[in-house]
Amino acid sequence: MRKSLIAIVFAAICVVACTPDKQQESEFPEHEGYRVYALDNTGWSSLALYMYGTVNNLGGAWPGMRPSGKATIKGQEYVYFNIDQKTAYRCTESLIFNNTAGAQIKDEPSVTFGEKADYFFKVSSTGATPFDGGSTLTVTIDNGPVEAQAKLIAEVDAKNASFHRIYQANPKLYSSPRLNNLKARIPVIKSLGTDILYLMPIYPEGTTKVVGSPYCVRNFKAVNGNYGSMTDLKALVDAAHAAGMKVMFDWVANHTSWDCEWTQTHKDWYKKDASGNIAHPTADGDWADVAQLDYSSTALREEMTDCMLYWVKELDIDGYRCDYAHGPDGKKSGSFDQFWKEAIQALRTQKPGFIMLAESDFDKMFTDGFDMNYSRPTRSSLISAFASGNAENLASTIASEIGKAPAGCSKLMFETNHDEASIKSPMQEFPEEKAMISAFVLLRALPASTLLYGSQETAYGQAIDFCRFINDFNWDANQAFRTELTGALSKVDAIRRGSKLSIYAAGPVIILDYADGGTLAVNTGSREVSAKLAGGTTLKLAAYEFSLLDS
């Protein structure tokens, strides 16, 4: 890494409103990597800096890193935080200054670590104001080729691997008639290697205290008229079945809308606040648009199970993705476990092999009878690896996560879903389109289930609010990308996963090597790599490139 000192124009909020002379520049300390400087006017006894974004916990787990030292620059005394350049380069982070004891300042969003090495903030107990420090270091990144030796990270028994390739469809992204237009895209959805079409909630939404969320359900046994009719929904399910796909509905067991009939006819089915009124969920967020159900009620458990059975009997659906599955009564244990066990048994009695996906990272969901649950740690590590160009932590995380699924079950891997995409699109989280494809190819090659969120195939560039109807979403906006993604997935799906899997890391390269099943190597870095594989073979990969061997 080369560093050079440059003078830049002062902003109006500079500490000193003048052009720095050579003497002032000489006072600016040379250093390695990145620095965040703070003029500490908080009055706190301690100051910490927490960062999350491209790499969560970049400066360490909450409350984050403590100051690395102090420096006097142009007569002002700063505390500063040193940040490793190799890890932080190209990362976009939200910064939170805090007192290490619970008090914190509003996030300073979207700080990107690029050529500029230093950031300056005036910090008080009520806020942090960024300003131009008067001089800064610039960082020149070495873009030459990398040589790396493969290192065995873990071995995984994939003999009993069970997995699905799920496509998540949001009807609000289709123009009217929505269900019919979604049905028209069945061939494209199938071409992406999909074996399960997962529909986000298709039920009527509430109209009281609402934010537009489809997870605010008013009637569990009806179709949202904004999407189409029961006839339209049946035609969509039948078309997916005819194309060789199973169909999974979204189920919202935790809560209902405020104008759901139950809030009047069965108030005893709901949690109550201190005043005896129906409460809204607060266990994992303040969800004021919905009413919290209470699963200690036997009658509620029976009614909710009957509602789930309704769609199996009426439309012959094949599974449910269960929203907020670890907390239907706002707890992590208790009556919700009993509900899931009872409901899953009833569903599989009605239709053997019925598929259940838990939107939860709690592995006890497998004990409750679920086939799949989420792997958010893999998503976080995936994004971090493509930002830092270091694959070792990703390899370790993947091995750990896969190992948590019992035989016949699987973890669900994904780049994004409706929740994540409402904050940032994959195009905003990955360096470029090529990286997005290679990242998903990597997930698809695992002995695990994968989810592709409908719209990913368009390489959309902005966040999508899943609560909002988007009547003009352009599904053909980037056909070249979709063609490349479809071809890549077709290739990787040829890998045979029914054998031992050895997972290697070679610098930025992660390698999945199936005994007698094929090998996939993915470069998560922005530089060309010569990776020396086990056995002496050298594989050259361009930036963000993947390669399949013997598959």
MARVONU-147456 format. One line per field, with one value per residue (C-alpha): x, y, z. Coordinates in Angstrom, 3 decimals, padded with zeros to 6 digits. Example, Ala and Ser with C-alpha at 12.3 -4.5 7.8 and 13.67 -1.06 7.14 Angstrom:
<nodes>
x 012.300 / 013.670
y -004.500 / -001.060
z 007.800 / 007.140
</nodes>
This chain:
<nodes>
x 000.000 / 001.329 / 000.295 / 000.532 / -000.388 / -002.698 / -004.296 / -007.985 / -010.279 / -011.773 / -015.550 / -017.544 / -017.709 / -013.925 / -012.420 / -010.039 / -011.336 / -008.060 / -005.906 / -003.468 / 000.173 / 003.059 / 003.596 / -000.027 / 000.198 / 003.291 / 001.247 / -001.060 / 000.158 / 001.127 / -000.502 / -001.499 / -005.051 / -008.100 / -008.807 / -011.966 / -011.123 / -013.538 / -013.576 / -015.057 / -017.458 / -019.763 / -018.657 / -018.858 / -016.293 / -015.691 / -016.328 / -016.718 / -017.374 / -019.656 / -020.037 / -022.444 / -023.197 / -021.268 / -019.435 / -021.416 / -019.368 / -016.499 / -014.919 / -015.958 / -019.176 / -021.314 / -020.424 / -017.602 / -013.997 / -012.402 / -010.142 / -006.738 / -005.088 / -005.110 / -003.679 / -003.412 / -003.992 / -004.031 / -004.487 / -007.464 / -007.224 / -008.865 / -009.365 / -009.039 / -010.027 / -007.736 / -009.464 / -007.731 / -007.506 / -007.631 / -010.834 / -012.587 / -011.720 / -014.882 / -017.112 / -020.000 / -020.789 / -023.154 / -021.269 / -022.626 / -020.686 / -021.717 / -020.657 / -020.218 / -023.059 / -026.240 / -026.259 / -025.663 / -025.819 / -027.939 / -026.302 / -024.014 / -025.019 / -023.196 / -019.538 / -017.548 / -013.919 / -012.233 / -009.317 / -009.956 / -008.312 / -009.616 / -012.991 / -013.569 / -016.538 / -017.554 / -019.168 / -021.515 / -023.955 / -026.761 / -025.156 / -022.143 / -021.383 / -018.966 / -016.543 / -013.458 / -010.339 / -008.202 / -005.868 / -006.173 / -004.230 / -005.152 / -004.786 / -003.655 / -004.759 / -002.464 / -004.517 / -001.890 / -002.550 / -002.693 / -001.132 / -002.738 / -002.416 / -005.590 / -006.166 / -008.626 / -011.214 / -013.713 / -015.116 / -018.868 / -020.799 / -023.291 / -024.548 / -027.940 / -028.234 / -031.776 / -032.301 / -034.716 / -034.347 / -036.944 / -038.164 / -039.906 / -042.629 / -044.117 / -047.487 / -047.143 / -044.379 / -046.740 / -049.160 / -052.844 / -054.137 / -051.294 / -051.803 / -052.384 / -049.241 / -047.271 / -048.588 / -047.338 / -043.785 / -043.829 / -041.530 / -038.914 / -039.135 / -038.730 / -035.715 / -033.861 / -033.757 / -036.710 / -038.413 / -040.575 / -042.587 / -043.048 / -045.808 / -045.709 / -049.038 / -052.000 / -054.616 / -056.724 / -054.775 / -056.047 / -057.195 / -056.703 / -053.361 / -051.749 / -048.442 / -049.255 / -047.596 / -048.909 / -048.063 / -051.019 / -053.627 / -057.358 / -058.735 / -056.696 / -059.203 / -059.587 / -057.667 / -056.557 / -058.834 / -055.996 / -054.187 / -057.062 / -059.703 / -059.671 / -060.003 / -056.904 / -054.953 / -055.947 / -054.861 / -051.457 / -050.969 / -052.019 / -049.625 / -046.706 / -047.563 / -047.792 / -044.305 / -042.931 / -042.742 / -044.207 / -046.048 / -045.404 / -047.618 / -046.514 / -048.088 / -048.333 / -049.016 / -047.725 / -050.371 / -053.414 / -054.589 / -056.518 / -059.695 / -059.479 / -062.818 / -061.074 / -060.290 / -064.040 / -065.214 / -062.230 / -060.435 / -059.160 / -056.957 / -054.792 / -052.128 / -053.227 / -051.346 / -051.302 / -054.668 / -056.309 / -056.375 / -055.154 / -051.414 / -049.187 / -045.916 / -042.893 / -040.590 / -038.429 / -039.696 / -042.507 / -045.024 / -047.975 / -049.827 / -050.718 / -052.280 / -050.344 / -051.900 / -051.641 / -050.944 / -051.694 / -055.260 / -056.102 / -058.974 / -056.624 / -054.167 / -056.971 / -058.428 / -055.051 / -054.286 / -057.663 / -056.851 / -053.538 / -055.270 / -057.807 / -055.325 / -054.019 / -057.549 / -058.696 / -055.627 / -053.366 / -050.408 / -047.192 / -045.747 / -045.605 / -042.905 / -043.768 / -043.177 / -041.408 / -041.608 / -039.630 / -042.031 / -045.754 / -046.468 / -043.664 / -041.324 / -038.505 / -040.059 / -043.433 / -046.834 / -045.687 / -043.624 / -046.751 / -048.670 / -046.083 / -045.839 / -049.623 / -050.044 / -047.200 / -048.481 / -051.955 / -050.590 / -048.497 / -051.409 / -053.433 / -050.551 / -047.493 / -044.217 / -045.664 / -042.747 / -042.232 / -039.765 / -039.196 / -038.268 / -035.954 / -032.296 / -033.276 / -032.215 / -034.774 / -037.292 / -036.065 / -037.239 / -040.669 / -040.852 / -039.589 / -037.597 / -035.686 / -034.701 / -032.804 / -029.035 / -028.559 / -024.933 / -024.075 / -025.594 / -023.636 / -020.377 / -021.026 / -021.392 / -018.351 / -016.203 / -017.040 / -016.272 / -012.978 / -011.697 / -011.050 / -012.870 / -011.717 / -014.442 / -017.068 / -015.801 / -015.929 / -019.416 / -020.777 / -019.370 / -020.807 / -024.245 / -024.590 / -023.674 / -026.642 / -029.254 / -030.265 / -030.347 / -033.183 / -033.324 / -031.419 / -030.453 / -031.802 / -029.110 / -029.841 / -028.283 / -031.437 / -035.140 / -038.051 / -036.811 / -033.200 / -034.136 / -036.315 / -033.117 / -030.631 / -030.703 / -027.978 / -026.562 / -025.913 / -024.423 / -022.166 / -019.393 / -020.854 / -023.191 / -020.512 / -020.011 / -023.770 / -023.843 / -020.779 / -022.081 / -025.380 / -023.629 / -021.639 / -024.806 / -026.477 / -023.551 / -023.956 / -025.768 / -028.441 / -031.614 / -031.458 / -033.884 / -033.903 / -036.025 / -038.146 / -036.534 / -032.953 / -032.845 / -033.242 / -030.202 / -032.355 / -030.390 / -032.550 / -034.248 / -037.788 / -040.414 / -042.321 / -045.309 / -045.815 / -047.495 / -045.128 / -047.308 / -044.576 / -041.788 / -039.762 / -039.129 / -037.137 / -034.932 / -031.689 / -032.180 / -028.419 / -027.949 / -030.845 / -029.412 / -025.993 / -027.500 / -029.677 / -026.701 / -024.511 / -027.161 / -027.714 / -024.005 / -023.688 / -026.846 / -024.956 / -022.786 / -023.484 / -023.851 / -024.294 / -020.762 / -018.204 / -017.658 / -014.259 / -014.281 / -011.062 / -010.041 / -007.176 / -006.990 / -010.100 / -011.016 / -013.464 / -013.445 / -016.159 / -014.773 / -017.241 / -015.742 / -016.744 / -019.173 / -017.292 / -015.437 / -016.443 / -013.993 / -015.226 / -013.037 / -014.634 / -011.947 / -011.476 / -008.088 / -006.960 / -005.911 / -003.649 / -004.957 / -002.901 / -005.388 / -004.908 / -002.957 / -000.821 / -003.187 / -003.051 / -006.273 / -006.364 / -009.513 / -010.303 / -012.030 / -015.313 / -015.017 / -016.166 / -014.934 / -016.392 / -014.040 / -014.962 / -018.676
y 000.000 / 003.461 / 006.617 / 010.239 / 013.390 / 015.787 / 019.105 / 019.517 / 022.535 / 023.256 / 023.000 / 025.731 / 023.671 / 023.222 / 023.869 / 026.420 / 028.429 / 028.847 / 027.027 / 024.754 / 025.750 / 023.297 / 023.548 / 022.610 / 019.707 / 018.424 / 018.211 / 015.675 / 012.232 / 009.528 / 006.164 / 002.826 / 001.954 / 004.086 / 006.391 / 007.909 / 011.075 / 012.474 / 015.857 / 014.443 / 016.966 / 014.351 / 014.684 / 010.890 / 008.981 / 006.656 / 006.694 / 003.756 / 003.412 / 000.671 / -000.058 / -002.195 / -002.455 / -004.303 / -005.969 / -006.132 / -005.580 / -004.247 / -002.658 / -005.437 / -006.517 / -003.949 / -001.433 / -001.599 / -000.433 / 001.870 / 004.771 / 003.705 / 006.917 / 010.714 / 013.246 / 017.037 / 018.376 / 022.116 / 022.891 / 020.507 / 017.365 / 014.284 / 010.732 / 008.366 / 004.846 / 002.766 / 000.531 / -002.204 / -001.169 / -004.682 / -005.532 / -002.189 / -001.414 / -000.934 / -001.405 / 000.976 / 001.241 / 003.005 / 004.488 / 004.805 / 006.636 / 005.482 / 005.643 / 001.823 / 001.801 / 002.096 / 005.740 / 006.213 / 008.848 / 008.591 / 006.583 / 008.328 / 006.295 / 005.294 / 005.961 / 004.243 / 003.301 / 003.896 / 006.075 / 008.557 / 007.225 / 009.599 / 010.800 / 013.595 / 014.072 / 016.581 / 014.370 / 015.527 / 013.548 / 014.635 / 013.940 / 013.519 / 016.069 / 015.108 / 017.794 / 018.248 / 017.820 / 019.938 / 017.236 / 013.556 / 010.539 / 008.758 / 005.017 / 003.394 / -000.216 / -002.760 / -004.347 / -006.839 / -010.606 / -012.587 / -015.980 / -018.121 / -021.675 / -023.634 / -024.368 / -027.025 / -025.353 / -028.156 / -031.433 / -031.992 / -035.209 / -034.402 / -037.943 / -037.213 / -033.700 / -032.546 / -029.257 / -027.162 / -024.314 / -021.765 / -018.708 / -016.072 / -014.193 / -010.914 / -010.288 / -006.544 / -006.374 / -007.464 / -005.248 / -006.105 / -008.768 / -009.723 / -013.440 / -013.925 / -011.986 / -013.970 / -017.166 / -015.946 / -015.873 / -019.523 / -020.610 / -017.988 / -018.893 / -022.586 / -021.831 / -020.525 / -024.081 / -023.517 / -026.502 / -024.495 / -021.375 / -019.510 / -016.895 / -014.066 / -013.623 / -013.720 / -013.017 / -009.853 / -007.187 / -005.147 / -001.553 / -000.319 / 001.087 / -000.372 / 000.309 / -001.740 / -004.929 / -008.182 / -009.732 / -007.843 / -010.543 / -009.864 / -013.212 / -016.420 / -018.186 / -015.657 / -014.118 / -010.494 / -008.923 / -006.635 / -009.753 / -011.612 / -014.205 / -017.694 / -018.954 / -016.983 / -018.335 / -021.912 / -021.425 / -020.152 / -023.134 / -025.553 / -023.941 / -024.252 / -027.888 / -028.544 / -027.054 / -029.510 / -027.095 / -027.356 / -024.352 / -022.865 / -020.219 / -017.701 / -018.219 / -015.549 / -017.277 / -014.576 / -011.897 / -010.615 / -007.245 / -005.069 / -005.494 / -009.281 / -010.713 / -012.519 / -009.226 / -008.905 / -012.509 / -014.072 / -011.415 / -014.192 / -015.361 / -012.245 / -010.971 / -008.076 / -005.005 / -003.699 / -002.010 / -005.195 / -004.115 / -006.273 / -005.770 / -005.485 / -007.426 / -005.964 / -008.974 / -008.283 / -004.879 / -002.428 / -003.740 / -001.447 / -002.364 / -005.872 / -007.559 / -010.182 / -013.649 / -015.765 / -019.442 / -020.586 / -020.840 / -024.374 / -023.013 / -020.631 / -023.403 / -025.541 / -022.698 / -021.656 / -025.271 / -025.512 / -022.363 / -023.882 / -027.095 / -025.099 / -024.243 / -027.792 / -029.093 / -026.321 / -025.833 / -028.812 / -026.595 / -028.314 / -026.273 / -023.158 / -020.618 / -019.567 / -015.932 / -015.150 / -018.846 / -018.716 / -016.358 / -016.812 / -015.866 / -013.342 / -015.784 / -018.103 / -021.124 / -022.229 / -022.690 / -021.885 / -025.097 / -027.053 / -025.258 / -026.002 / -029.662 / -030.055 / -028.115 / -029.837 / -033.269 / -032.356 / -030.984 / -034.083 / -036.348 / -034.482 / -034.471 / -036.651 / -034.912 / -031.439 / -028.956 / -026.534 / -023.614 / -021.588 / -017.929 / -018.286 / -018.949 / -020.974 / -024.547 / -025.886 / -025.289 / -028.589 / -030.260 / -028.725 / -030.500 / -027.914 / -029.087 / -025.819 / -022.697 / -019.539 / -019.039 / -015.307 / -015.776 / -017.194 / -014.168 / -011.769 / -013.666 / -013.850 / -010.090 / -009.537 / -011.897 / -010.143 / -006.803 / -007.800 / -010.451 / -012.883 / -016.199 / -017.995 / -016.733 / -017.459 / -021.030 / -021.549 / -020.056 / -022.236 / -025.397 / -024.483 / -023.616 / -026.727 / -028.861 / -027.533 / -029.188 / -032.751 / -035.497 / -034.889 / -031.181 / -028.140 / -024.539 / -021.883 / -019.811 / -016.499 / -013.271 / -011.353 / -011.697 / -009.267 / -007.944 / -007.394 / -006.030 / -003.386 / -001.934 / -002.477 / -004.350 / -006.921 / -004.449 / -002.116 / -004.856 / -006.618 / -004.911 / -005.655 / -007.927 / -010.583 / -010.804 / -011.235 / -014.184 / -015.904 / -015.407 / -017.083 / -019.846 / -020.566 / -020.847 / -023.020 / -025.464 / -026.138 / -029.126 / -026.693 / -025.024 / -021.666 / -018.806 / -016.447 / -013.365 / -012.491 / -009.428 / -010.553 / -011.875 / -008.298 / -007.016 / -004.159 / -001.269 / 000.150 / -001.079 / -002.377 / -001.651 / -004.933 / -003.093 / -001.002 / -001.937 / -001.439 / -001.715 / -000.904 / -003.208 / -004.101 / -007.839 / -007.620 / -004.724 / -006.708 / -009.778 / -010.183 / -010.555 / -012.997 / -015.083 / -015.169 / -016.058 / -018.788 / -020.324 / -020.210 / -021.889 / -024.563 / -025.400 / -025.515 / -027.579 / -030.415 / -030.830 / -034.120 / -033.370 / -036.873 / -037.321 / -035.851 / -032.133 / -030.568 / -026.784 / -024.852 / -021.214 / -019.794 / -016.104 / -014.650 / -017.996 / -020.436 / -023.990 / -026.630 / -030.063 / -032.959 / -036.436 / -037.843 / -034.979 / -032.014 / -028.936 / -025.287 / -022.432 / -018.858 / -015.757 / -013.322 / -010.710 / -007.805 / -009.031 / -011.933 / -014.940 / -017.903 / -020.437 / -023.548 / -026.321 / -029.511 / -031.926 / -029.227 / -027.886 / -024.108 / -022.385 / -018.819 / -016.826 / -013.273 / -010.882 / -012.380 / -015.322 / -018.866 / -022.103 / -025.619 / -028.588 / -032.205 / -031.664
z 000.000 / -000.928 / 000.884 / -000.168 / 001.715 / -000.152 / 000.750 / 000.072 / 000.248 / 003.630 / 003.973 / 005.691 / 008.848 / 009.160 / 012.529 / 010.967 / 008.012 / 006.118 / 003.618 / 005.478 / 005.136 / 005.020 / 008.743 / 009.382 / 006.963 / 008.689 / 011.891 / 010.267 / 011.410 / 008.944 / 009.652 / 008.178 / 007.119 / 007.861 / 010.787 / 012.222 / 014.201 / 016.806 / 018.535 / 021.733 / 023.279 / 024.824 / 028.430 / 028.635 / 030.664 / 027.704 / 023.965 / 021.581 / 017.862 / 016.560 / 012.834 / 010.854 / 007.154 / 004.466 / 007.349 / 010.563 / 013.730 / 011.612 / 014.677 / 017.024 / 018.693 / 020.481 / 021.858 / 019.291 / 019.365 / 021.919 / 020.808 / 019.493 / 020.717 / 020.729 / 018.299 / 018.233 / 014.713 / 013.982 / 017.643 / 018.130 / 020.233 / 018.737 / 019.796 / 016.859 / 015.913 / 013.689 / 011.138 / 009.161 / 005.508 / 004.072 / 005.941 / 005.501 / 001.867 / -000.241 / 002.783 / 003.391 / 007.087 / 009.454 / 012.404 / 015.941 / 018.629 / 022.123 / 025.777 / 026.155 / 028.691 / 026.616 / 025.505 / 021.794 / 019.079 / 015.953 / 013.166 / 010.709 / 007.619 / 004.459 / 005.263 / 002.515 / 003.013 / -000.325 / -001.385 / 001.406 / 004.544 / 007.235 / 008.472 / 010.999 / 013.336 / 015.976 / 018.582 / 021.339 / 023.433 / 021.075 / 017.720 / 015.474 / 012.743 / 009.958 / 008.784 / 006.615 / 008.716 / 006.415 / 005.169 / 004.639 / 003.509 / 000.326 / -000.087 / -003.316 / -003.545 / -005.144 / -007.918 / -008.990 / -009.055 / -005.827 / -005.150 / -002.492 / -001.180 / -000.458 / 003.224 / 004.369 / 006.610 / 007.224 / 005.986 / 005.870 / 005.361 / 002.593 / 002.057 / 003.580 / 002.171 / 001.497 / -000.283 / -002.308 / -004.822 / -003.849 / -005.748 / -003.601 / -005.472 / -004.242 / -005.987 / -005.324 / -007.935 / -010.717 / -012.599 / -012.479 / -012.879 / -010.556 / -010.045 / -013.771 / -014.700 / -012.148 / -013.720 / -017.119 / -015.734 / -014.615 / -017.508 / -016.564 / -012.872 / -013.721 / -015.952 / -012.886 / -011.541 / -009.210 / -007.586 / -005.142 / -005.968 / -002.682 / -002.647 / -000.132 / 001.759 / -000.632 / 002.046 / 002.526 / 004.419 / 007.315 / 006.966 / 010.544 / 011.781 / 008.663 / 006.896 / 003.797 / 005.002 / 003.509 / 006.895 / 008.416 / 007.739 / 008.114 / 006.916 / 006.712 / 004.435 / 001.611 / -001.301 / -001.480 / -004.077 / -005.223 / -006.452 / -008.089 / -007.288 / -005.812 / -009.380 / -010.387 / -007.419 / -008.204 / -011.824 / -010.638 / -008.307 / -011.034 / -013.542 / -011.128 / -010.476 / -014.222 / -014.616 / -012.052 / -009.120 / -005.654 / -004.218 / -000.792 / 000.821 / 003.462 / 006.881 / 009.599 / 012.898 / 015.244 / 014.772 / 012.889 / 011.653 / 014.098 / 012.050 / 011.896 / 013.054 / 015.914 / 017.685 / 018.310 / 018.577 / 020.360 / 022.360 / 024.640 / 021.755 / 022.076 / 024.451 / 026.663 / 027.842 / 031.429 / 030.855 / 029.595 / 025.946 / 023.069 / 022.729 / 019.669 / 019.284 / 021.055 / 021.577 / 018.510 / 017.379 / 017.946 / 015.394 / 016.096 / 012.875 / 014.112 / 017.164 / 019.125 / 019.388 / 022.548 / 021.873 / 025.386 / 024.056 / 022.909 / 020.814 / 018.970 / 018.210 / 016.798 / 014.707 / 013.294 / 012.389 / 010.644 / 008.648 / 007.543 / 006.502 / 004.468 / 001.694 / 001.489 / 001.011 / -001.347 / -003.577 / -002.786 / -001.825 / -000.793 / 002.055 / 004.216 / 004.897 / 008.449 / 009.304 / 012.596 / 013.450 / 016.688 / 018.416 / 017.739 / 021.353 / 021.653 / 023.400 / 022.417 / 024.137 / 025.432 / 023.833 / 020.311 / 020.264 / 021.102 / 018.340 / 015.659 / 016.625 / 016.537 / 013.294 / 011.442 / 012.432 / 011.170 / 007.887 / 007.218 / 008.083 / 005.450 / 002.945 / 003.635 / 002.828 / 003.432 / 003.508 / 006.382 / 006.318 / 009.486 / 009.174 / 012.130 / 012.897 / 015.983 / 015.314 / 017.772 / 014.981 / 013.544 / 016.771 / 016.236 / 012.865 / 010.363 / 007.327 / 006.843 / 008.728 / 007.827 / 007.782 / 008.249 / 009.414 / 005.982 / 004.232 / 006.446 / 005.899 / 002.146 / 001.811 / 004.037 / 001.970 / -001.311 / 000.332 / 001.944 / -000.459 / 002.393 / 002.140 / 005.280 / 007.626 / 004.974 / 004.628 / 008.403 / 008.672 / 005.869 / 007.441 / 010.838 / 009.470 / 007.300 / 010.288 / 012.274 / 010.038 / 011.001 / 008.370 / 005.937 / 006.799 / 005.556 / 006.212 / 003.835 / 002.099 / 000.357 / -000.890 / -000.097 / 000.631 / 000.917 / 004.284 / 003.217 / -000.214 / 001.415 / 002.933 / 000.106 / -003.171 / -003.885 / -006.415 / -003.482 / -001.290 / -003.810 / -005.789 / -009.239 / -011.203 / -011.703 / -007.938 / -007.404 / -009.797 / -008.338 / -004.804 / -005.618 / -007.569 / -004.414 / -002.321 / -004.947 / -004.857 / -001.129 / 000.375 / 001.534 / 000.298 / -001.479 / -001.948 / -004.921 / -004.263 / -007.287 / -008.930 / -008.214 / -011.773 / -013.023 / -011.061 / -009.752 / -008.361 / -005.566 / -002.428 / -002.914 / -000.268 / -000.069 / 001.416 / -001.722 / -005.000 / -007.952 / -011.033 / -013.527 / -012.324 / -015.418 / -015.373 / -018.618 / -017.526 / -017.753 / -019.899 / -020.385 / -016.640 / -016.363 / -019.203 / -017.551 / -014.159 / -015.664 / -017.455 / -014.358 / -012.206 / -014.849 / -014.717 / -010.942 / -010.520 / -012.253 / -009.147 / -007.340 / -003.637 / -002.205 / -000.874 / 001.498 / 001.026 / 001.701 / 002.085 / 001.394 / 001.457 / -000.602 / 000.213 / -001.477 / -003.071 / -001.490 / -002.831 / -002.472 / -003.327 / -003.400 / -003.391 / -006.814 / -007.260 / -008.705 / -007.494 / -007.447 / -006.871 / -006.384 / -006.206 / -003.753 / -004.404 / -006.809 / -008.048 / -010.201 / -008.121 / -008.733 / -006.236 / -005.562 / -004.909 / -002.943 / -005.123 / -006.718 / -009.370 / -009.869 / -010.823 / -012.133 / -011.479 / -012.536 / -010.145 / -008.868 / -011.261 / -010.529 / -012.055 / -012.113 / -012.311 / -013.109 / -012.667
</nodes>
